[in-house]
Amino acid sequence: MTRTATDTARGIAIAGLCHRIGTAQILHDIDLAIPAGKVTALIGPNGAGKSTLLRLVGRLVPCDRGRIEIDGRDVTHTDTTELARHVAILGQDTPLASRLTVAELVAFGRWPHHRGRPRIDDDLVVTAAIERFGLAPMAHRFLDELSGGQRQRAFLAMTFAQSTPWILLDEPLNNLDMSHARSLMRELGRLRDEGKSIVVVVHEVNYAAAWADHVIAMKDGRVAAEGPPAEVLTPAILGPLYDMELEVAVINGRPMVLHHL
């Protein structure tokens, strides 16, 4: 049997990507190869273009110029249902229907698979997602009865329930305390070990240092550096990236960025 490009090409390939919002040029000629089966962290200062890049990859906004392929699928031309079965994305601004319960919200993640006719298998996936993110005690509570961190975990569970090979997360640690933030990053590591591919925007670089396999540093709509954490999270790269002096230590073989001193 002949294998197609979609069968063999794994990873996200971005070529000549440019994007403008109004008169502002947000992204400038981005060329990237994001590896499959890894946790990739996008870092950089506010306004670097990280969230815009993620939204373009997830086709939340149309591409102005350039090409994006995910495992050989051209994002611009791939059927919407097929893309939704292959890529799940959670943005920063998630609409909140206050009279939805946690279980009802998480169940929305199954829509690309059952198209309004849920089966027993879909119910099992929803239950597993609720349990995986520690939401079982509040599964039947309304979203407006939850804390910000609890709601964030509910949206993460919905994204996980979509059961896609790729998961794109834009600042998922917002509203999470230290314990839950660490738990989430550990969970992303487990998902990677189960064969998922993760791209996550993070502001706290030490989460990227501790958990990412691949780091992409952005500034002013361009890629400033990319590679393993030990190669990107250095004073020589991070200093100009954030316009500040900092130190980097090594703890348990991983860089630790000392930027609070």
Summary of the structure (lengths in Angstrom):
residues: 261
radius of gyration: 18.6
end to end distance: 59.4
largest distance: 59.4
contacts: 818
relative contact order: 0.16
helix: 38%
strand: 28%
